[in-house]
Amino acid sequence: KPYIQLALTTFNGDITFSVGFKGNDEDEIRVKEMMKSVENYLKKYIEEDSDWSE
């Protein structure tokens, strides 16, 4: 069975996002796609948030 663990921590205004994964090559592709989606979402969120502060 594939396994993935995601953790997000914050400290002094910094965010650390950690991922642990165990699975086959096909699972790895899916996890990478998911992580790219998360990255894109966070970038969009940051851009939208910065629009509010201007």
KOLDRENVO-946554 format. One record per residue: residue in three letters; x, y, z of N, C-alpha, C in turn. Coordinates in pm, whole numbers, padded with zeros to 5 digits, always signed. Atoms other than C-alpha are relative to their C-alpha. Layout:
KOLDRENVO-946554
ALAXYZXYZXYZ;...
end
This chain:
KOLDRENVO-946554
LYS+00083-00119+00000+00000+00000+00000+00087+00125+00000;PRO-00074-00126-00003+00120+00351-00073-00026+00073+00132;TYR+00010-00075-00124+00178+00584+00219+00053+00140-00025;ILE-00048-00138+00008+00206+00963+00236-00036+00070+00130;GLN+00024-00080-00120+00240+01192+00534+00041+00143-00032;LEU-00024-00141+00025+00214+01569+00504+00002+00074+00133;ALA-00006-00081-00121+00315+01817+00773+00030+00144-00038;LEU-00023-00141+00022+00299+02194+00779+00025+00064+00135;THR-00030-00070-00125+00465+02399+01051+00031+00146-00031;THR-00032-00141+00015+00502+02772+01102+00082+00046+00119;PHE-00081-00058-00107+00756+02970+01302+00057+00132-00050;ASN-00052-00134+00033+00841+03340+01295-00033+00043-00143;GLY+00043-00042+00133+00645+03397+00975+00045-00090-00114;ASP-00043+00095+00102+00804+03105+00790-00086-00126+00006;ILE+00075+00125+00008+00622+02792+00674+00094-00109-00052;THR-00073+00117+00047+00786+02452+00641-00101-00108-00033;PHE+00091+00103+00047+00600+02190+00440+00082-00125-00025;SER-00078+00124+00010+00730+01835+00478-00088-00113-00051;VAL+00072+00112+00057+00630+01521+00290+00082-00127+00016;GLY-00060+00133-00003+00709+01158+00362-00083-00091-00089;PHE+00072+00081+00098+00619+00905+00094+00066-00136-00016;LYS-00047+00134+00036+00648+00533+00028-00101-00060-00097;GLY+00089+00058+00099+00505+00370-00282+00077-00034-00127;ASN-00065+00038+00126+00573+00255-00636+00014+00121-00092;ASP-00025-00110+00094+00666+00464-00941-00128+00072-00040;GLU+00129-00061+00037+00302+00522-01039-00052+00088+00114;ASP+00042-00079-00116+00220+00641-00686+00082+00128+00010;GLU-00089-00117-00007+00520+00875-00697-00044+00108-00099;ILE+00048-00096+00100+00389+01038-01014-00123+00072+00053;ARG+00122-00061-00054+00051+01097-00848+00031+00096+00114;VAL-00037-00086-00112+00211+01240-00535+00065+00129-00052;LYS-00064-00119+00057+00427+01476-00742-00103+00092-00065;GLU+00107-00081+00059+00118+01592-00934-00079+00071+00109;MET+00074-00060-00110-00065+01651-00608+00080+00114+00064;MET-00084-00102-00061+00229+01845-00462+00011+00123-00090;LYS-00003-00113+00093+00247+02061-00775-00131+00079+00009;SER+00129-00068-00017-00125+02138-00734-00002+00081+00129;VAL-00007-00071-00128-00068+02234-00370+00088+00125-00015;GLU-00091-00113+00021+00226+02455-00471-00069+00111-00080;ASN+00070-00098+00082+00017+02628-00740-00109+00071+00080;TYR+00104-00060-00084-00269+02683-00495+00060+00100+00098;LEU-00063-00090-00098-00038+02835-00233+00054+00125-00067;LYS-00048-00117+00073+00123+03064-00491-00115+00094-00032;LYS+00117-00081+00031-00221+03183-00600-00053+00069+00125;TYR+00047-00056-00127-00325+03236-00238+00089+00116+00044;ILE-00095-00106-00040-00010+03439-00165-00018+00122-00089;GLU+00019-00112+00092-00062+03652-00476-00129+00075+00031;GLU+00127-00064-00033-00426+03719-00384+00011+00075+00132;ASP-00017-00065-00130-00329+03801-00025+00082+00127-00014;SER-00083-00120+00017-00062+04047-00141-00078+00110-00071;ASP+00085-00101+00064-00324+04223-00356-00079+00078+00104;TRP+00076-00066-00106-00518+04302-00038+00085+00101+00076;SER-00085-00087-00082-00220+04465+00131+00047+00125-00074;GLU-00044-00118+00077-00156+04717-00149-00095+00116+00018;
end
